[in-house]
Amino acid sequence: MNILGYLQKVGKALMVPVATLPAAAILMGIGYWMDPVGWGSESVIAALLIKSGAAIIDNMAVLFAIGVAFGLSKDKSGAAALSGFVCFTVLTTLLSPAVVAQLQGVALENVPAAFGKISNQFIGILVGILSAEIYNRFHEVELPKALAFFSGKRLVPILTSIAGIALAAVLLYVWPVIYDALIAFGTQLQSMGALGAGLFGFFNRLMLTIGMHHALYPVFWFDVVGINDIPNFLGGAQSIANGTAVVGQTGMYQAGFFPIMMFGLPGAALAIYRSADKKNKDKVFSIMLAAAMASFFTGITEPLEFSFMFVAPVLYLIHAVLTGISMYIAASMEWMAGFGFSAGLVDLVLSSQNPLATKWYMLIVQGLVFFGLYYTIFRITITKFNLMTPGRGESNEEAVNEDNIDEIAHAYIKAIGGEENILEVDNCITRLRLTVKDSSIADKEAMKALGAAGVVTIGSGGLQVIVGIGKVDKVATEMKKILG
């Protein structure tokens, strides 16, 4: 598999630990709603909820090690997840300040500061990848009869513990260099203030086109370079007390997404509907309404974005620019809100009582302005340049019965190039993620006729098909059954 295709798999695996964040957001959000003044000090139930959510946030590093190992394993095995935990425990124990002081024969106060931050998401991801690769390579190995008990999956935790020792030996000398470089990078980003937030928003949307936004957001949202925006924001009062959060600044890499996902993209959906041919308006209305509601309530934007990303790239560039502007405005004005999953209404309501949420209601005002901007700019651009957005210059005939998942799955397999061209089928929230022998023979138009919002080619052996929320799981499961 090429490097880009592998990074795609890593990006998908990252969604496993990230999926735990909504639980933290709900628990802490409700806790702050119950006790917005005391932040848990005046309510036992609020304290219980806030501390329960904090338990997830405080252990994000090990969750990344476990989740990435699980997500990258060939058969999504619990043994791989356990191996990730074993490797992470061995590594972080050996590189803890007290042990490093003993290994290097120096006083504890002379141990580099890097080892005080060894338990972080960057290390978790690294350990997860290493553990998954060991699992995939050795989980079927058969040992001699005398050692048969340790064959197969039982062998993997042993190997990962050894790998943890070897990696610790390397990082004992390499990690301080990496840490100092990451700190310098993070400091540079943070020194850019609102402009840095705007650039993040712009590139975050651009990189979505190839699914590589997963490689970008950990730098800003988690503890890779010291920014750690999401956990610090969810930490609320505790983060303020610890000095890891600043009111009016923490949340700047999240807040500007709310006006885009709740208002801007629904404005784009309205423009696409209004621009559709009359005969196709009913069909386009149902598609755009579902996509806009998903974006507004949950912050899941891919079904909507992929409806124009490839058929009208200029619209997507405009969308990326407007996202950057929104991020810049929210950060500049210190209108802050945060999320545990994505920037939809649910997360906005949950975060509104967080002590770090400042003038969050202004994001709604900003959103209304962006709704008008998106609608106006998209409507004018579509009509002036005659862009072929959904419903324009196309038939409204259905290629297959959309209720027949078996029929759809067979049709997708045929469009991809047949069973012999498909090596692996996987999926995320909205996409089929496929490993194929030759991506060039896939019939993209046939897949779009089946209802795909977009098709992304990842080198010669990778293919992503944007099927949509809910439907993608059923299609992927049925395809796996057909392919055996």
C-alpha positions in Angstrom: 0.0 0.0 0.0 1.3 3.5 -0.9 2.1 6.0 1.9 -1.0 8.1 1.2 -3.2 5.1 1.3 -1.7 4.0 4.6 -2.2 7.5 6.1 -5.8 7.2 5.1 -6.1 4.1 7.2 -4.4 5.8 10.1 -6.8 8.7 9.7 -9.8 6.3 9.8 -8.3 4.5 12.9 -8.1 7.9 14.7 -11.9 8.1 14.7 -12.0 5.2 17.2 -10.5 7.1 20.1 -12.1 10.4 18.9 -15.5 8.8 19.1 -15.1 8.7 22.9 -15.1 12.5 23.1 -18.9 12.9 22.7 -19.4 11.0 25.9 -17.0 13.4 27.7 -18.8 16.4 26.1 -22.3 15.2 27.2 -21.2 14.4 30.8 -19.3 17.6 31.3 -21.8 19.7 29.4 -24.7 18.6 31.5 -22.6 19.0 34.6 -21.8 22.6 33.7 -25.5 23.2 32.9 -26.5 22.0 36.4 -23.9 24.1 38.2 -22.8 27.0 36.0 -21.5 29.0 38.9 -19.7 26.5 41.1 -18.7 24.1 38.3 -19.4 21.1 40.5 -18.5 22.6 43.9 -22.2 23.4 44.7 -23.7 20.2 43.3 -22.7 16.6 44.0 -24.4 15.3 40.9 -22.8 18.0 38.7 -19.4 17.2 40.2 -20.0 13.5 39.5 -20.8 14.2 35.8 -17.9 16.7 35.3 -15.4 14.3 36.9 -16.7 11.4 34.9 -16.2 13.3 31.7 -12.8 14.5 32.9 -11.8 10.8 33.4 -12.1 10.4 29.6 -10.2 13.6 28.8 -7.4 12.9 31.2 -6.8 9.5 29.6 -6.9 10.5 26.0 -3.3 9.4 25.4 -3.9 5.8 26.3 -7.2 5.8 24.5 -5.4 6.8 21.4 -2.9 3.9 21.8 -5.7 1.4 22.3 -8.1 2.9 19.7 -5.5 3.2 16.9 -4.2 -0.3 17.5 -7.7 -1.6 17.3 -8.6 0.5 14.3 -5.6 -0.5 12.3 -5.8 -4.2 13.0 -6.9 -6.3 10.1 -9.8 -7.9 12.0 -10.6 -5.2 14.5 -9.3 -7.4 17.3 -9.5 -6.8 21.0 -6.1 -8.5 21.2 -4.6 -5.7 19.2 -6.2 -3.1 21.5 -4.8 -5.0 24.5 -1.4 -5.0 22.9 -1.6 -1.2 22.3 -2.3 -0.8 26.0 0.6 -3.1 27.0 3.1 -1.3 24.7 1.9 2.2 25.9 2.3 1.2 29.6 5.8 -0.2 29.1 6.9 2.8 27.1 5.5 5.5 29.4 6.8 3.7 32.5 10.3 3.4 31.2 10.3 7.0 30.0 8.8 8.5 33.2 11.0 11.2 34.8 11.9 9.0 37.8 13.0 6.0 35.6 14.9 8.2 33.2 16.8 9.7 36.0 17.8 6.2 37.2 18.7 5.1 33.7 20.8 8.2 33.0 22.3 8.4 36.5 21.2 12.0 36.9 19.2 13.9 39.5 15.5 14.0 38.9 15.5 17.8 38.5 18.0 17.4 35.7 15.8 15.1 33.6 14.7 16.9 30.4 11.2 18.4 30.6 10.2 16.3 27.6 9.8 13.2 29.7 7.3 15.0 31.9 5.0 15.0 28.8 5.7 11.5 27.6 2.0 10.4 28.1 0.5 12.4 25.2 -1.6 11.7 22.1 1.4 11.8 19.8 3.0 8.9 21.6 -0.4 7.2 21.8 -0.8 7.3 18.0 2.8 6.1 17.5 2.3 3.2 19.9 -1.1 2.3 18.3 0.5 2.1 14.8 3.4 0.0 16.1 1.1 -2.4 18.0 -1.3 -2.8 15.1 1.6 -3.6 12.7 3.0 -6.2 15.1 -0.5 -7.7 15.5 -1.2 -7.9 11.7 2.2 -9.5 11.1 2.3 -12.1 13.9 -1.2 -12.9 15.2 -1.3 -16.1 13.2 2.2 -17.3 14.0 2.4 -20.9 15.3 5.2 -21.7 17.9 6.7 -25.1 18.6 4.4 -27.4 20.7 6.3 -26.7 23.9 5.3 -23.0 23.6 2.0 -23.6 21.7 0.0 -21.8 24.4 1.7 -18.5 23.4 1.0 -18.9 19.7 -1.2 -16.6 17.6 -2.9 -13.7 19.3 -1.3 -14.5 22.7 2.1 -13.9 21.2 1.3 -10.3 20.3 1.2 -8.7 23.8 4.6 -10.3 24.4 6.1 -8.9 21.2 4.6 -5.4 21.8 6.0 -5.3 25.3 9.5 -6.0 23.8 8.8 -3.4 21.1 7.9 -1.0 23.9 11.3 -1.5 25.4 13.1 -1.0 22.1 11.0 2.1 21.3 11.8 3.5 24.7 15.5 3.0 24.1 15.2 5.0 20.9 13.0 7.7 22.4 15.2 8.1 25.4 17.5 10.1 23.1 15.1 11.1 20.3 12.1 12.3 22.2 13.7 15.4 23.8 14.6 16.6 20.2 11.1 15.8 18.9 9.5 17.5 21.9 11.5 20.7 21.6 10.7 20.8 17.8 7.0 20.3 18.4 7.0 22.9 21.2 8.7 25.4 18.8 6.1 24.6 16.1 3.2 24.9 18.5 4.5 28.1 19.9 4.8 29.5 16.4 1.2 28.5 15.6 -0.1 30.0 18.8 1.9 33.2 18.2 -0.1 33.7 15.1 -3.3 33.9 17.2 -6.5 34.4 15.2 -4.6 34.2 11.9 -3.3 30.7 12.9 -6.9 29.7 13.6 -8.0 31.0 10.2 -5.3 29.1 8.4 -6.2 25.9 10.3 -9.8 26.3 9.2 -8.9 26.9 5.6 -6.5 23.9 5.3 -8.8 21.7 7.4 -11.5 22.0 4.7 -9.0 21.6 1.8 -7.5 18.5 3.2 -11.0 16.9 3.5 -10.9 16.4 -0.2 -8.5 13.5 0.2 -9.5 12.6 3.8 -6.3 13.9 5.2 -7.9 16.4 7.6 -7.4 13.6 10.1 -3.7 14.2 9.9 -4.1 18.0 10.5 -6.5 18.4 13.3 -4.6 16.4 16.0 -2.0 19.2 15.9 -4.5 21.8 17.0 -7.2 19.8 18.9 -5.0 17.4 20.9 -1.7 17.4 22.8 0.7 17.0 19.9 2.4 20.4 20.0 1.0 21.6 23.3 -2.2 23.3 22.0 -4.7 20.5 23.1 -7.7 22.7 22.3 -10.5 20.2 22.7 -9.4 18.6 26.0 -8.5 21.9 27.5 -11.8 23.4 26.6 -13.8 20.4 27.9 -11.8 20.6 31.1 -13.5 23.9 31.9 -12.8 25.1 35.4 -10.2 22.5 36.0 -8.2 23.6 33.0 -8.4 27.2 34.1 -7.2 26.2 37.6 -4.4 24.2 36.1 -3.3 27.0 33.9 -3.8 25.0 30.7 -6.7 27.1 29.4 -7.2 30.8 29.0 -10.7 32.4 28.8 -11.2 34.0 25.4 -8.4 31.9 23.7 -9.0 28.3 24.5 -11.5 27.1 21.9 -10.3 29.3 19.0 -9.6 26.2 16.9 -13.2 25.1 17.3 -15.5 28.1 17.7 -15.4 29.3 14.1 -16.7 26.0 12.7 -20.1 26.5 14.3 -21.2 29.3 12.0 -20.1 27.2 9.0 -21.6 23.9 9.9 -24.8 25.2 11.5 -25.6 28.0 9.1 -23.1 28.4 6.2 -23.4 25.0 4.7 -27.2 24.9 5.0 -27.2 28.2 3.1 -25.1 26.5 0.4 -27.7 23.6 0.4 -30.5 26.1 -0.2 -28.6 27.7 -3.1 -28.0 24.3 -4.7 -31.7 23.4 -4.3 -32.8 26.8 -5.8 -30.4 26.3 -8.7 -31.6 22.8 -9.6 -33.6 22.1 -12.7 -37.3 22.2 -12.1 -37.8 18.5 -12.9 -35.2 17.6 -10.3 -36.1 20.0 -7.5 -38.1 17.4 -5.4 -35.2 14.9 -5.5 -32.6 17.6 -4.7 -34.7 19.1 -2.0 -34.8 15.8 0.0 -31.1 15.2 -0.5 -30.1 18.8 0.5 -32.6 18.8 3.5 -31.2 15.7 5.0 -27.6 16.8 4.5 -28.3 20.3 5.8 -30.0 18.9 8.9 -27.1 16.6 9.6 -24.7 19.6 9.3 -26.9 21.8 11.5 -27.6 19.4 14.3 -24.5 17.2 14.4 -21.8 19.0 12.5 -21.4 16.1 10.1 -20.8 17.9 6.8 -19.4 15.4 4.4 -22.7 14.5 2.7 -23.2 18.1 1.9 -19.7 19.0 1.0 -19.2 16.1 -1.3 -22.3 17.1 -3.2 -20.4 19.9 -4.8 -16.7 19.2 -4.0 -15.9 17.6 -7.3 -18.6 18.7 -9.6 -17.9 22.4 -8.8 -14.4 22.7 -7.2 -14.6 26.5 -7.3 -17.5 26.3 -4.8 -15.4 24.1 -2.5 -12.5 26.6 -2.7 -14.9 29.4 -1.7 -16.2 27.2 1.1 -12.6 26.6 2.4 -11.9 30.4 2.3 -15.1 31.3 4.1 -14.3 28.7 6.8 -10.9 30.3 7.3 -12.5 33.7 7.6 -15.1 32.4 10.1 -12.4 30.9 12.2 -10.4 34.1 12.1 -13.5 36.3 13.1 -14.5 34.0 16.0 -10.9 33.9 17.3 -10.4 37.7 16.9 -13.7 38.6 18.7 -13.1 35.9 21.4 -16.5 34.3 20.7 -15.8 30.9 22.0 -17.6 27.5 22.1 -16.2 24.0 21.9 -17.3 20.5 20.9 -16.7 16.9 21.8 -17.8 15.6 18.4 -18.3 18.3 15.9 -19.7 21.9 15.6 -23.4 21.3 15.5 -26.3 22.5 17.6 -26.0 19.7 20.1 -22.4 20.6 21.0 -23.2 24.3 21.0 -25.9 23.8 23.6 -23.8 21.5 25.7 -20.8 23.8 25.7 -22.7 27.0 26.4 -22.4 26.7 30.2 -18.7 25.8 30.1 -16.8 28.6 31.9 -14.5 28.8 28.8 -17.5 29.6 26.5 -17.4 33.4 26.0 -20.1 35.2 24.1 -21.0 31.9 22.4 -24.4 33.3 21.3 -22.5 35.7 19.0 -21.6 32.6 16.9 -25.3 32.3 16.1 -25.3 36.0 14.9 -22.2 35.3 12.9 -23.8 32.2 11.5 -26.8 34.0 10.3 -24.5 36.4 8.4 -22.6 33.4 6.9 -25.9 31.8 5.9 -26.6 34.8 3.8 -23.0 34.9 2.4 -23.0 31.2 1.5 -26.5 31.4 -0.2 -25.7 34.5 -2.1 -22.2 33.6 -3.3 -23.1 30.0 -4.1 -26.3 31.0 -6.0 -24.6 33.7 -8.1 -21.5 31.5 -8.8 -23.7 28.5 -9.8 -25.9 30.4 -12.2 -23.3 32.7 -13.6 -20.8 29.9 -14.5 -23.5 27.3 -15.1 -21.9 24.9 -12.6 -23.3 21.3 -12.7 -24.3 21.0 -9.0 -26.8 18.3 -8.1 -30.0 18.5 -10.1 -28.6 20.6 -12.9 -28.5 19.0 -16.4 -29.1 15.5 -15.1 -31.9 12.9 -15.2 -34.0 12.2 -12.1 -34.2 8.5 -12.9 -32.9 6.1 -10.3 -30.3 3.5 -11.3 -31.3 1.0 -8.7 -33.9 0.5 -5.9 -32.4 2.5 -3.0 -34.2 0.3 -0.5 -32.5 -2.9 -1.8 -29.1 -2.9 -0.1 -28.1 -6.2 -1.7 -28.7 -4.8 -5.2 -26.8 -1.6 -4.3 -23.9 -3.5 -2.9 -23.7 -5.7 -6.1 -23.9 -2.6 -8.2 -21.1 -0.9 -6.3 -18.9 -4.0 -6.6 -19.5 -4.0 -10.4 -18.7 -0.3 -10.7 -15.5 -0.6 -8.6 -14.2 -3.2 -11.2 -15.7 -6.5 -9.9 -14.8 -8.8 -7.0 -11.4 -9.5 -8.4 -10.4 -5.8 -8.2 -11.4 -5.4 -4.5 -8.8 -6.3 -1.8 -10.3 -4.8 1.3 -13.6 -3.1 2.3 -13.9 -0.7 5.2 -15.9 2.3 6.1 -16.1 5.4 8.3 -19.1 7.6 9.2 -19.9 8.5 5.6 -17.4 6.7 3.3 -16.6 3.3 1.9 -12.8 3.1 2.2 -11.5 0.5 -0.3 -8.2 -1.0 -1.1 -8.2 -2.1 -4.7 -5.8 -3.6 -7.2 -6.3 -0.8 -9.8 -8.3 2.3 -8.9 -8.2 3.5 -12.5 -10.8 1.0 -13.7 -13.4 2.1 -11.2 -16.5 3.7 -12.9 -17.0 6.9 -10.9 -20.0 7.9 -12.9 -21.7 4.6 -12.3 -21.1 5.0 -8.5 -22.5 8.6 -8.6 -25.6 7.2 -10.4 -26.0 4.8 -7.5 -26.2 7.8 -5.2 -22.6 8.4 -4.2 -22.0 12.0 -3.3 -18.4 11.7 -4.5 -15.5 9.3 -5.3 -11.9 10.0 -4.3 -9.0 8.1 -5.8 -6.1 7.6 -3.4 -3.1 6.6 -5.6 -3.4 3.4 -7.7 -4.7 1.2 -4.8 -7.1 3.3 -2.8 -10.6 4.4 -3.4 -13.1 6.3 -1.2 -16.8 6.4 -2.0 -19.0 8.9 -0.1 -22.2 6.9 0.4 -23.8 8.8 3.3 -24.6 8.5 7.0 -26.5 5.4 8.0 -26.4 3.9 4.5 -22.7 3.3 4.3 -22.6 0.8 7.2 -25.3 -1.3 5.5 -23.6 -1.2 2.1 -20.1 -2.0 3.5 -21.6 -4.9 5.5 -23.4 -6.3 2.5 -20.3 -5.9 0.3 -18.2 -7.9 2.8 -20.8 -10.7 2.8 -20.7 -10.8 -1.0 -16.9 -10.8 -1.1 -16.7 -13.4 1.6 
